[in-house]
């Protein structure tokens, strides 16, 4: 096979300028001795609103920076087509997400390691978590203080936040002073990806500091069409740029970092996936890997909304003059309510006593509004989010057609299993119990949503099917492992293909008990050492909370 690679050849080609792609671009160009091309379908993210933590709903709804995917009709959610926002800009979803920094439970990674993935247990992941972060309280055995990613501890902004933490104690739950440290189990303040009152994305942390390097080229507005092969080796990428269809070539490796939706989509377009599915779309089979696009997971989110008897919520800052005043305060002083994502306190709990580690995340917001910010209720209010952290339901990504410009078919199959349905009911009752504690007596008014008529288990489940939404955490569609359904090995190399890796949230064998941004950064940090052939960071053994 003879190809003209003269002008567009690099050591590495990275497809996707999202969270993982930004890390790879930074680490692979750090020494100055290796050339890297990073291609991203979206633009550089722009505008002040993308930097204001409290204005996250604007970025989330802006289809300039968001793929604005929708699922196929979800069969266990009333056949609704549900939103599936994913970042489409430099920084990827870290440029539009809720800025929560949560690593996950140590048991998440120890479970990964049980399946011949010894180097992915918590002890081996912890040094990479520490390496990536600059925690504003300083480093310790669990936290890093010199990494690119600034992490700001949460703080109490309203009496309602305090009432929520007090309610946890009153209901008999534990308290954690650092959910990313010794103890995740329990309730406490939420860490955030912010710095001096503004969003601190993967672009800010990793890519922006590397843009001046002569050995890094970044091209935006480039949609990857397929991976180019020479026999069984990946040698480049064909993509659509502003000037038309072009190609870039990699002397060493092609690195796919499109995320849990786009990475399996590109692999299938390139002939890597289930052979029968590829034949159906007249795509020549390169490598039969039936696990591509399978095992898709996400956290389902539900909300209980309350009206508040006292004027102590964030409501004034969401409307009219109050909103303008809050924005001006942020603009002039980087202070006030706009410096927070409004998710200041949270808890990680077990829905039933026999569980060994949390399967629910309960987040609190001192405002009554839809999760994506598209609707705010009149008057003061507050809400608790109920998020299923360990779903047993599994979905898939499939080709809609062989046309790279057509989005894939996305099916999460939320609430497919009886276990997930059971956890929804258990979580809902736990959240209601918290909101009924004495700490809320002076604030509690009416339950706005779902309302007091939703009481029975069946009524709760029926309501969840109509009102549940994505927590924006798709993972696991190119799972790491060595089973017949695995897509990549322990060093994230695609099985059966040379010089091709997938590095993003899609490689998680099982979704973590956390917002997925922090874990994705860790994956990319760890992968960078694999790619460069560097000795991995040594494991760190630290005391861990045992329930």
Secondary structure as UniProt FT lines:
FT   STRAND          9..15
FT   HELIX           19..28
FT   TURN            29..31
FT   STRAND          36..40
FT   HELIX           48..50
FT   HELIX           53..55
FT   HELIX           56..60
FT   TURN            63..64
FT   STRAND          69..70
FT   TURN            75..79
FT   STRAND          83..84
FT   TURN            90..91
FT   HELIX           92..95
FT   HELIX           106..113
FT   TURN            114..116
FT   HELIX           118..120
FT   HELIX           122..132
FT   STRAND          133..135
FT   TURN            136..137
FT   STRAND          149..152
FT   HELIX           159..170
FT   TURN            171..172
FT   TURN            179..182
FT   STRAND          186..189
FT   STRAND          194..195
FT   TURN            196..197
FT   STRAND          198..199
FT   HELIX           203..207
FT   HELIX           208..210
FT   TURN            211..212
FT   TURN            214..215
FT   STRAND          216..220
FT   STRAND          223..230
FT   TURN            231..232
FT   STRAND          233..241
FT   TURN            242..243
FT   STRAND          244..256
FT   HELIX           259..269
FT   TURN            270..271
FT   STRAND          272..273
FT   HELIX           275..280
FT   TURN            281..282
FT   STRAND          287..288
FT   TURN            290..293
FT   STRAND          296..297
FT   STRAND          300..308
FT   HELIX           315..318
FT   HELIX           320..333
FT   HELIX           337..339
FT   STRAND          345..349
FT   TURN            353..354
FT   STRAND          360..365
FT   TURN            371..372
FT   STRAND          381..388
FT   STRAND          395..398
FT   TURN            404..405
FT   STRAND          409..411
FT   TURN            414..415
FT   HELIX           418..435
FT   HELIX           438..440
FT   TURN            441..443
FT   STRAND          444..449
FT   TURN            452..453
FT   HELIX           457..467
FT   STRAND          469..470
FT   TURN            477..478
FT   TURN            484..485
FT   TURN            490..491
FT   STRAND          493..494
FT   TURN            495..496
FT   STRAND          500..502
FT   HELIX           505..507
FT   HELIX           517..532
//
